[in-house]
Amino acid sequence: QVQLVESGGGLVQAGGSLRLSCAASGSIFSINRMAWYRQAPGKQREFVADITSGGSSSTNYADSVKGRFTISRDNAKNTVYLQMNSLKPEDTAVYYCTAGIVDHDSRSKNYWGQGTQVTVSS
């Protein structure tokens, strides 16, 4: 069984920073794309950032977070990070990580974490 567990959320003032982590565990053979999404109250879940696998992994960001957020991954730890700087009240949301994982039985599936709350006060 594969699990994704997020951590690092919390309450921060506008202009502050937080670093989210998402660790994958279980029967993992390889991890492909890893990404962060967020869902604010009353809104649909939206894409934040993603990062591909491989030595020279590429990244993509939503326009709303470009220049403020940085996604990275540590393949040895099966972990993806989201460094969030210059936070704004509109960044308040539950943040979810997702990963495309191939297990040791060669099954490929997209997994989601349980989410971590980020609240930015004005």
C-alpha positions, 0 to 999 in steps of 0.5 A: 500500500502506498501513502502520501503524507503532507506536513508543514502547514499552519498559520502565517502572516501575510508576507511570511513563508512556509515550507510544505513537505509530502513524503511517499511511503510503501511499495514504491518502485518509481515516482513520476510526476509530483505536484501540489494542488490547493482548494480554498473554501467554496472553490474548486481544487486548483493546480499550484505546481508540478515537477517531473522525474529524472535528473534534470526535472522540469517544473511548472507553476500556476501564474498566481504563484510564479516567483513566490513558490518553488517546488522541489523533490528529493528522490532518495527520500521520495519527498516533494517540497513546496517552498512558499514565500511572500504569502498572501491571504488568497493563498489560504487553502488546503494544500494537497500533494499528488504523485504518479507512482509505480509499485513493485507489482508494476501497477501505476496509479495516481495517489493523493495525500490527505491535505494540509491547511495553510492559513495566511492572515492579513 
